[in-house]
Structures are given as structure tokens and as C-alpha cells.
Amino acid sequence: MRARARHLAAALAAALMTLSLASCGGEEESRADGFAVGLLLPNRVTPRWENHDKPLIEKRVKELCPNCTMEHANAEGDVTRQRQQMLSMITKGVKVLILDAADTRALRSSIQEARKAGVPVLAYDRLAEGPISGFVSFDGGRIGRLQGEALLGAVDAKRPTGPADKASVVMMNGDPTSANAAWFRKGALSVLTGRVRIARSYDTEGWTAQNAHADMTAALAALGAARIDGVLAANDALASGVISALKSAGVAELPPVTGQDADLDAVQRIVKGEQYMTVYKPFRKEADAAAAMAVALGRGRDLSKVATTTIDSPTDQDIPAVLLNATPVTARTVKRALVDSGAYTVAQICTRQLRTACDRAGLLD
């Protein structure tokens, strides 16, 4: 990866302004250049895809290109279905595809077919293999490091013997077919290796809470609750499964558990003290960058005014990319990171049952 000199925020702002001017300067052009943008999402087990990303991308595409339309499909975790959805969209005449791959390797041939058909593919959130034209995501290595640093701090603070005595940690890494899972894991291990003992490590298929529950149940059977000092869960769905397994096993004092995505139920678990942290990724920025790239590609333009860096995949080099930063969130920072930023309101987080916990977290001040 080779970052360019200009600052990410300034570059994004300038790129979006340029595209906005292009889409309406004048109005005649914006009304004449409409085309269809295809959005392919991987599953519904991760709430953010349908609840946040889809409406945000659709809204920004319409702002940048008022006469554009959006085709949308969700693979429900099925790679074969996503291949069929891609083919269907190409057949319908979409001009550009935004692809969040259900399997970053298995979609390679479909991406090649899209390229042959003259339809550029923008990889969204996950770096798909094959001849993609651009990539938008958050820095996965940094996310893993944020999770590892938070877990290490929480584990060290809880152990009576102090940080010099190595703790035992379970890693719940995510789906083995996801390039992001490996990216997160590498970042986390860069912090945890040599500082804790990785007692068990699982590649949890499908990113599902159910599979994480089963994996955590296996870890508890093998190790015993007393020998698990913390759990590195790669996202909030996995954290949910981990915590439910710990509760089912009768663990009275839950070990610190990480997460990612700042799902509302995860934020509520953090306020209650069940989940230690999550990582908030401002989805609007990712969606805005993806929409800007898609509109540029649909108009036959290069991505030099939108991309702020390049990245290499296992199959391609120097892919124009935007990599955004994320924010760690604990009970002490929920208000600043999520409420003050507009991600959630206090009313959304603080249900009647959580009033006491919310007061303790400073959300009701």
C-alpha cells in the first residue's frame, strides 16, 4: 500500500465536491447522464449492511447523480446466489457494480466476467480478488490493533498478578473466506503476540452468532472458564455468540470481550458491562466514498480525484483505494464516540431497562 501525500479528509472533501459539481454543473448534464448502479451485499447476519450501508450509498449516489438508479441484492451468505445476482445485474445493464463479496476469492471469475462485459467493479469493505477497479474500506490492520490494545489493557487491569503474568485469550476470528477476517487477525496479533497466550483460535464460519456460540462453548469445555482471561471477537455478532455461551455456561464474571461495528445491541451490552468494547466505523464516510467512486466509474472517469491511496490484492496491484480510520468505543466513551457524533441517540441506547446502567455510563447527564 502506498499512501499519497494529501490528507484523507481533505482529499475526500475535494473529490466529493468535484463530483457534486460535475453532476449538477449544469443541470442538463446531471439529467442526461443517468445510469444504473448495482449494489451487492453479502449477508443479513451483520445488521449494518441493510440498516446503514444500503440507504447511505443509495442516498449519496442520488445526490451525486440525480438521474441514476440503484439495483440492490443481498446474497444471504450464499456465494452461488451472489454470482447469479452479479450476472443478473450485468444483464439488466448496470453501468458499475459495488460489490461486498460473500467470498472474496470465489467471486474472482465473476469479476473477470464483469470486466469483459465492460462493467467496472468497486470492492466495498472487503478486498475481493480479480480485476476490481477500486476499493473502499476501513483500515483492517488498525481495527485489529485497536481490538488487541483494548483487550490487552482490560486483561492486564483485571489480573491480580499484573501484566507480567501472561493471560490466556480466545480468538474468534471471523469467516475464513473473508479477507477482512485475516486482516483483523493480523492486526490483533501484532499487539497480542508475546503479551498473552492464545489458548484457542477459531475461524467462525459465516460471521454468525450461532457459530461463535458453538466455538466458545468448545473453548469453555477445553479450557474451563477460569482459564479464559479475555476474548478477541472480531465483530459484534461474534461477541454476541461468545457472551451468550459464557452466560449459558454459568460464568458469573464475564471476561472482557471485544467487538466491531457498534451495532446497537452491542452498544447496549457495553453499557450493561457485558461486552468490553466495540469499534465504531463511520459508515457514512465509507458509503460516501463508495458512491463517489461508483459515479466516477459509471461516467467513465478515473479515480484519481477520489482515491487517497493504493492497495495490492493477491491478484492485482496499485488498486485505487480509500482506507478510513475507525474509533474504539468503551462504556466511558459511548457518549463522545456515538451520541455526540450522531450515530445513535440516548433514547435509542437507553431503554427503560438500561436507565441505571446508562446513568452509570454518563449518558443521562
N, C-alpha and C positions, 0 to 999 in steps of 0.2 A: 504494500500500500504506500502511495506517495502523496502526501498532503500538499496541496498548493498553498501559496503564500497568503491568500486572502482569508480573512476571518470567516468562519462558518455562518454566523448570524448575518453579517453584512452581505455576504455573497447570496445567501438565500433571499434576503430582503430585496436586493438589487435584481435578482433573477425573477422573482415573482412580480416586481414592478414592471420589468421589461415585458414579461408575458402578458400582464394585465393591459399594458399599453398596446401591445400587438393585437390583443383580442378585441380592443374597442377603439383603436385609433385610426380609421374611423369605424363607425358603427356598421358601415356597409361591409367591411371585411369580416367582422365578427358574425354577421348574419349569413355570410356566404360560405364560411369555411367550416361549417359543422360536420362532424363525423361521429362515429360510434367508438366508444372506449369500452373494452371488456375488462371486467374485474373478476378474478378467480381467487376465491378464498379457500383455505384448506379444511376447516372443520368448524363445528359449533361448540366443542367442549371448552374452548377458550373464549370467554364471553366478549372479549374486546373486538373480535373480527366483525361481528354483526352489529354490536352495540355502539362501537366507536368508529372503527376504520371505514366501514362501508359508507355511513352517512357523511362523514367528514370528507372523504375522497369525492363522493358524488357532488357535494356542495361546492367544493373548490373547483372541480372541473367545470361546473356550470358558470362559476364566476369568471373563470379564465376564457371559457368558450361557450357563450350563451346558447349557441345553436348545436352544441354537442349533446349526444345522448349516452346513457350508460347501460351496458349489459352486465348482469351480475349472476354469478353462480357459486354455490358452495359445494365442495367435494365430499363433505361429511366424512373426511378421513380416508376416502377411497381413491387411490391413485388412478385406477381404471376409469372411474367416473370423471376425474379431473381431465384426463386425456380426452374423453368424449366431449366434455364441456368446452375444452380448447378448440377441438375440431368444429364443433357446432358454431362457436363464435366466429371462427375464421370463415366458415361457410356463409354465415349471415352478413359478412362484410365489415367486421370491425376493423378499424384502421390501426389500433395499437392495443396490446394486452398488458394489463397489470396483473402479475402472477405471484401469489403467495403459495408456493408449491407445497402440496401434501407430502411429496417426497422429492428432495432436491436433486437426487440422482436419476430417479426413474422417469422424470419429465424431460430428460435431455433430448430424446428423439422427437418429442412433440415440439419442443422449442426450435429444433432444427427445421421441422416441417413448417412452422410459422415463419421462420426466416425465408425459406424457399418461396412461401406464398406472399412475401413482401410485407409481413406484419411484424413490426418490432415488438419484442417482449421486454418489459421492465420488471425485474425481480423486486418484489416487495417484502421487506422484513427478513426474508431468508434468501441466501445467495444460491440460486439454482445453477446447475451446471448446464452447459450448452451455450450457444451464441446469443446471450442476452445483450440488450443494448444499453442497459443502465441498472443501477441498484440503489435502493433507498432502505435504510435500516438504522438501528441504533448500534453503537459500538459494543458488540457482544463480549469482547475481551474485557472491556471496562466493567460491564454489568457483572460478569463473573467475579471480577476483583472486588467490586462493591459488596457482593454477597459474601465472599470469603472473608473480607475485612470485618464486616459486621458480625458474622458468626464467630470469628476468632475473638473479637472483643467481648462478645456476650459469654462465650465459653470460659475465657480467662477470668472474667469478673465473677462467675459463679463457682469456680472450683476452689475449694478451701486451701489446696496446696499451691495455688498460684500458677502463673503461666509457664513456669519451668517444667512442670509435670505434664507430659503430653496427654491430651484428651483424645477420646475416641469419637469419631464423627462418621455418620452415614451420609452418603451422597446419593441423591435422587436426581439423575442427570437429564431426564427427558428422553424423547424418542430417538432411537439410534439412527433413523433415516433422516433426521433433521441436522443440517449443517450448523444451525444455531446451537443445538444441544452441545455439540463438540466445542464450539466457540466459547460458550458459557463455562463449560467444564475446564477448558484450558485456562481461562482467566481465573477461575476459583482456585485451581490447583497451584497457580503461580503464587498465591498467597498462603495456602494451607500446607503445601508440601514442606516437610521438615518441622512444622509447628504443631501438627496434630497427627494422630494415627487415623488413616482412612480404614475403618473397621469393615465396612461393606460399601459397595458402589453398584448402583443399579441403573441400567438403561431402561427407562419406563416407557413402554410402547404406547403410542397414541396420545401422550401427554394427558392421560386420563387420571382422575382422582381414584377411580376404582383400581387401576393397576398400581398406582402409588400405595394405596391401602394394602394391597396384597404384598407388595415388595417390603413395605415397612413391617407388616406382620411377620414376614420371613426373617427380617433383621432382628426383631424382638425375640423370636424363637431361638435364633442362633446366638445372640449376644446377651440377652437379658436387658431389661430397661435400665438397670443400674450402670451398665457399661456403655450407654449411649449418652454422650455429653452434648450433642448437637446434631442437627440435620441440615445439610445443604440441599434444599429443594429448589430446583431450577425455576419453577414458576408457581403461581398461586394455586392452580389446580392441583399440582403435585403436593403442595403444602397442605391443602385441604385433606387429601387422602392420607398423608402422613399423620396429621393431627387426629383424624378420626380413628386411625389404627392405634395410636397411643392411648386414646380415651377408651377404646374397646378393650385394650389390654389392662385397663385399670391404673394407668400411670397417673399418680396424683399430681406430681410436679412436672409439668411438661418441659422438655429441654428446648433451648432456642431453635426455632425453625425459620429458615429464610423463605423468600418467595420472589415473585416478579410479576409485574403488570398492574399492580394496585387495583385489582378487582375489588368491587365494593364489599363483598363478603370477606375478603382478605383484610381490608382496612378495618372492618368491624372486629375481626379476630385479633388484630393488632391492638385495638383499643381495649378489648377484653383481656389481653395478656396471653392469648393462646398462641399467636404467631409473633415471632420477634420482629421481623422486618419484611418489607417488600421493596421492589424497585419501581419507581414511577417513571414511565416513559410518556412524555407529552405527545400523545398520538396525533394531535392537530398538526404539529410541525412535520411529522412523518407523512401524514396524509397530504399536506400542502406541497411538500417536495415531490411526492409521487405524482400528484395532479399536474404540477408544473412540468415535470419530465414527460408525462404522457401526452400533454397538449403539444409540447415542443416536438416530440417524435411524430405525433399524428399530423403535424404541419410540415413534416419533412426537414426539420431543423436539427442541428447537432445539439449536444447537451452542455456545451462549454460555458454557457451563461447560468446554468443551474447546478451542475456538479461542482463539488468543492474538493474532491479527491479522486483517486482511482483505486481499484482493488483488483486482486487476481483471484480467480476461481480455479478449481482443479483442471478446467478445460480452456480457460481464456485469460488473457492478461489485459491490464490497463482498462478495465471496465469503468466508465464514468460513474461516480458514486456520491451519495450524500450519507454521511455517518453522523448521527446525532448523539448527544450526551443524555444520560438518564440520571435520576436522583434517588438516593436511598431514603427510605421512609421508615421511621420507628414511631412508637407511641408519642415520643416527645416532639416529633416533627410533623405529625399528621396535619396540624392546623396550618403551619407555614407552607408545607410542600403541596398539600392537596386542597385545602379550603381556600387559602389566600390566592392560590393560582387559578381557582375556578374549576378545578377538576370535579369536586363534589361540594355540596352544601352541608352545613352542620346538620340540617334536618334529614338529609339522606343518610348520613352516617349514624346519627344518634337517635335510634328508635327508642321507644319508651323503656324497653328492657335494658338499654345501654346508657341510660341517663347517668347513673352513678359512675360507670367507667369513663364516660365522656367528660364528666366533671373532673375526674381524677387526671385525665389527659389534657385538661386545659381547653377543651373545645367549647365549653359553655360560659367562658368568661365574657 
